[in-house]
Amino acid sequence: MWWFQQGLSFLPVALVVWSAASFVFSYITAIVLHHVDPLVPYISDTGTIPPERCLFGIMLNVSTFLGMATMYVRYKQVSALSPEKPKILRLNKLGLTLGWMSCFGLCIIANFQKCILYYIHVLGACLTFGVGSIYMLVQTILSYLMQPELHSKDIFWARLAVFLWSCSSILSMFVSSVVLYSGLYGQNLVQKLHWDPQESGYTPHMISTVSEWSLAFSFLSFFLTYIRDFQKISLRAVVSLQGQTLHESPGSFRAEEQALLIAGSI
């Protein structure tokens, strides 16, 4: 059995590979069609113009589903490992709520493009990366609380390092974006897809775009730390029939009542 076939480890693997592919494929398409500059454009700029916009949207929608599934499995795993620790259970529920909010933000990014509905797109980015960073913090704290009985120290330090990487990327992107869109370098920069290295504003633009790519891959790296944990968990669905038929008819009610009487007499 291959390592990605053990337990549910394929979930974080699929999330990371698929999400990275959505960034790379839309980037390559936009570059080939000369819609953006080859040197580190905004990720959102590579999903602004058709046909890469369609590819970007549908692939990120799938990433949203994979992210929700991965976070739910993580939630169930922590709940099963620490059923009698109220502090951990409360943090675990908070983590699931934050994680699903972050996934909803990713869905907004996928379907509301930057150059069309800018403020809604920014809202989605804040949910994805802002709330997502808090989700990473909660999971890092859970890893700390669950060591050394349930978690190794290496996993905790790895998640802490990725969380700090994410925070530094957010700070760098925020500061450079505020400087870039302060009005010192012109208006309507949101619609600008091509930059000349000689024009003013190019340096903060590059810092901002590099920070965005760094932030995206810090998130993907965090989910890579789930692989070893997910190798030790599996979920199964249990079907419970509430009746012998799938429609409501007088005959079905009598049959169910008779079955209950027989069960009661036994």
Solvent accessible surface area in square Angstrom, and as a share of the most:
residue,aa,sasa,rsa
1,M,181,0.81
2,W,172,0.60
3,W,120,0.42
4,F,82,0.34
5,Q,95,0.42
6,Q,66,0.29
7,G,32,0.31
8,L,26,0.13
9,S,0,0.00
10,F,99,0.41
11,L,19,0.09
12,P,0,0.00
13,V,30,0.17
14,A,35,0.27
15,L,9,0.04
16,V,19,0.11
17,V,94,0.54
18,W,95,0.33
19,S,6,0.04
20,A,23,0.18
21,A,21,0.16
22,S,0,0.00
23,F,19,0.08
24,V,62,0.35
25,F,100,0.42
26,S,0,0.00
27,Y,58,0.22
28,I,86,0.44
29,T,35,0.20
30,A,0,0.00
31,I,39,0.20
32,V,99,0.57
33,L,76,0.38
34,H,150,0.67
35,H,39,0.18
36,V,4,0.02
37,D,37,0.19
38,P,88,0.56
39,L,108,0.54
40,V,40,0.23
41,P,7,0.04
42,Y,16,0.06
43,I,10,0.05
44,S,13,0.08
45,D,5,0.03
46,T,0,0.00
47,G,1,0.01
48,T,9,0.05
49,I,56,0.28
50,P,65,0.41
51,P,74,0.47
52,E,0,0.00
53,R,69,0.25
54,C,85,0.51
55,L,62,0.31
56,F,5,0.02
57,G,8,0.08
58,I,112,0.57
59,M,12,0.05
60,L,2,0.01
61,N,54,0.28
62,V,58,0.33
63,S,1,0.00
64,T,13,0.07
65,F,140,0.58
66,L,25,0.13
67,G,3,0.03
68,M,72,0.32
69,A,27,0.21
70,T,0,0.00
71,M,10,0.05
72,Y,86,0.33
73,V,6,0.04
74,R,1,0.00
75,Y,42,0.16
76,K,76,0.32
77,Q,14,0.06
78,V,0,0.00
79,S,29,0.19
80,A,79,0.61
81,L,82,0.41
82,S,2,0.01
83,P,88,0.55
84,E,154,0.69
85,K,89,0.38
86,P,84,0.53
87,K,119,0.50
88,I,7,0.03
89,L,49,0.24
90,R,157,0.57
91,L,33,0.16
92,N,1,0.00
93,K,123,0.52
94,L,85,0.42
95,G,0,0.00
96,L,25,0.13
97,T,76,0.44
98,L,21,0.10
99,G,0,0.00
100,W,95,0.33
101,M,80,0.36
102,S,8,0.05
103,C,7,0.04
104,F,124,0.52
105,G,0,0.00
106,L,32,0.16
107,C,43,0.26
108,I,15,0.08
109,I,15,0.08
110,A,1,0.01
111,N,69,0.35
112,F,74,0.31
113,Q,24,0.11
114,K,14,0.06
115,C,27,0.16
116,I,101,0.51
117,L,80,0.40
118,Y,65,0.25
119,Y,181,0.69
120,I,68,0.35
121,H,12,0.05
122,V,54,0.31
123,L,97,0.48
124,G,0,0.00
125,A,27,0.21
126,C,76,0.46
127,L,31,0.15
128,T,11,0.06
129,F,34,0.14
130,G,32,0.31
131,V,22,0.13
132,G,2,0.02
133,S,9,0.06
134,I,85,0.43
135,Y,4,0.02
136,M,3,0.01
137,L,69,0.34
138,V,6,0.04
139,Q,3,0.01
140,T,3,0.02
141,I,65,0.33
142,L,0,0.00
143,S,0,0.00
144,Y,120,0.46
145,L,52,0.26
146,M,1,0.01
147,Q,29,0.13
148,P,97,0.61
149,E,131,0.59
150,L,72,0.36
151,H,11,0.05
152,S,52,0.34
153,K,121,0.51
154,D,107,0.55
155,I,20,0.10
156,F,22,0.09
157,W,151,0.53
158,A,41,0.32
159,R,0,0.00
160,L,43,0.22
161,A,59,0.46
162,V,18,0.11
163,F,25,0.11
164,L,102,0.51
165,W,100,0.35
166,S,0,0.00
167,C,48,0.29
168,S,63,0.41
169,S,6,0.04
170,I,54,0.27
171,L,118,0.58
172,S,42,0.27
173,M,43,0.19
174,F,130,0.54
175,V,78,0.45
176,S,8,0.05
177,S,25,0.16
178,V,80,0.46
179,V,62,0.36
180,L,0,0.00
181,Y,76,0.29
182,S,64,0.41
183,G,35,0.34
184,L,142,0.71
185,Y,63,0.24
186,G,39,0.37
187,Q,143,0.63
188,N,123,0.63
189,L,17,0.08
190,V,24,0.14
191,Q,101,0.45
192,K,59,0.25
193,L,29,0.14
194,H,95,0.43
195,W,25,0.09
196,D,72,0.37
197,P,85,0.54
198,Q,163,0.72
199,E,60,0.27
200,S,77,0.50
201,G,5,0.05
202,Y,39,0.15
203,T,90,0.52
204,P,17,0.10
205,H,9,0.04
206,M,30,0.14
207,I,81,0.41
208,S,0,0.00
209,T,0,0.00
210,V,77,0.44
211,S,9,0.06
212,E,14,0.06
213,W,41,0.14
214,S,30,0.20
215,L,3,0.02
216,A,4,0.03
217,F,72,0.30
218,S,0,0.00
219,F,20,0.08
220,L,16,0.08
221,S,28,0.18
222,F,0,0.00
223,F,17,0.07
224,L,84,0.42
225,T,20,0.12
226,Y,0,0.00
227,I,27,0.14
228,R,149,0.54
229,D,19,0.10
230,F,0,0.00
231,Q,46,0.20
232,K,165,0.70
233,I,26,0.13
234,S,86,0.55
235,L,85,0.42
236,R,213,0.78
237,A,100,0.77
238,V,123,0.70
239,V,130,0.75
240,S,81,0.52
241,L,134,0.67
242,Q,161,0.71
243,G,17,0.16
244,Q,141,0.63
245,T,57,0.33
246,L,182,0.91
247,H,117,0.52
248,E,153,0.69
249,S,31,0.20
250,P,97,0.61
251,G,35,0.34
252,S,10,0.07
253,F,120,0.50
254,R,159,0.58
255,A,50,0.38
256,E,53,0.24
257,E,102,0.46
258,Q,110,0.49
259,A,51,0.39
260,L,131,0.65
261,L,121,0.60
262,I,93,0.47
263,A,67,0.52
264,G,64,0.62
265,S,94,0.61
266,I,171,0.87
